[in-house]
Amino acid sequence: MRKKYLNPPPNTLETPICKSCPGEAHDPLECVKDIQRRCPRLPAVSGLPFRIGQSPLIKNAPTTCAPCPQPAPENLSNKQLRHRAFKSAQQLQHQKDANLKFAGQEQIMAHVCRKNRDINIRMFHKSFIAYADSCCKHIVAIVKFYPFATMDSSLMARFQTLSHHLIAQSKFQNPNYSNGPAYAGHLFSLGWRKAYESKTTVGITGIAEKVSRDRKGWEDLQTHLPEVNRFIGERFEALSKPLFDEVKDHFQPLEAPGLSPDFITNPDAFTCHLSFTLNNFANQCHSDRDSSPYTFVTWLPINKSTGQLVEGPLDGFGGEFVFPKHGFGIDFSGFQGVVDSPQKPKELCN
């Protein structure tokens, strides 16, 4: 009896050749050098500090990649040209309808993911939506930029409150070093998660020794978690109600507690856990294993010492967030504001 494989059997798989590392056999989609080669806006060397909005402090850094090969021109009849124009207009309208449905606006840049090792990675510095394919039915990510210059003062105040709250919470925690792909910065967690003490199944994140130094202050912080939960939920729902509803519909049947200090079911909750990062956090290329259909991500420029929003030029490392296997990335350089994004955690590799 002959076995059938949905994918080639292991002994027939060919190791991809990385163009940026001659003589080395590894997946180019996970190679930092090859990712940099495919990003026209990224410097050839990573990890050097620069002021966002200015040129990287690297001499002779390449600014362009080799042009992608273009197909030979076709000789089409007038009828074929009209049909092609009709199909193009039809596809454009279909994309606009999808943009309006998922992102709430027709006129937003769109990206169709193509897992091609040879094409340049498309870097975005304005709001956009990434579709899994040209059918525009499956969302990989929606990214929206909100500049401080046009942001309502009350909304900015809520972001400021969120920032102060997270900085205060970090004082009662240790960074999470169990996140394998991380190689820079610190990752912290809030809310309910699996507990590690015997005879317990869930617990709220907090280091007992640090909590004991100011238990009243820690307990007061936890009472503000429901407001944090509401604010993040409002941001997610305002950005894309269809994706928010999908996450909420997945979460509610679990009857899990919301992001609050009380272990009770919340009919308005959409999550029971929140991770936040500080100190220029960075990961190796990886995919998350979240059970939720989408993860809601916010990039908030803050002073880590005070928790104050940074509204002016920002000193930092990097300035880009890249999805190499899907051919796109987010370029934060020069932007002064907040960036929100629901993303497909299991599908995206970043």
Number of C-alpha atoms within 10 A of each C-alpha: 3 4 5 8 7 5 8 10 10 7 6 8 9 9 11 13 14 19 15 16 13 8 9 12 13 13 13 21 22 17 17 17 17 20 23 22 23 23 25 18 19 21 21 19 13 14 9 12 14 18 17 20 15 10 12 18 13 14 9 8 13 15 12 13 15 11 9 9 8 6 6 6 6 6 8 10 9 9 9 11 12 12 12 13 12 12 12 12 12 12 15 12 13 15 21 18 17 21 23 14 14 20 23 16 13 15 14 17 14 16 22 18 18 16 12 13 20 17 16 21 25 20 20 18 16 16 19 21 21 22 23 17 14 14 12 22 13 14 19 23 22 24 22 19 18 15 13 18 10 8 12 9 11 9 12 15 12 14 19 17 15 20 21 19 17 22 19 16 19 19 13 20 18 15 14 14 12 8 11 10 14 17 12 13 13 19 20 19 21 22 22 22 15 11 13 10 9 6 7 9 10 13 15 19 19 19 12 11 11 14 16 12 11 11 14 10 14 18 12 10 15 19 13 15 20 16 14 21 21 15 16 21 19 13 16 22 14 13 21 18 17 16 23 23 14 14 20 20 14 16 21 18 9 9 12 18 22 25 27 24 19 15 15 12 13 17 14 12 21 25 24 18 17 17 12 16 17 18 13 12 14 19 13 15 18 16 14 14 9 11 12 17 19 23 20 20 17 16 14 17 19 18 16 15 8 11 18 16 21 16 15 13 14 18 12 15 18 21 19 16 15 21 20 28 21 25 25 23 18 19 19 22 20 16 22 21 21 20 20 20 23 22 20 21 21 17 17 17 18 20
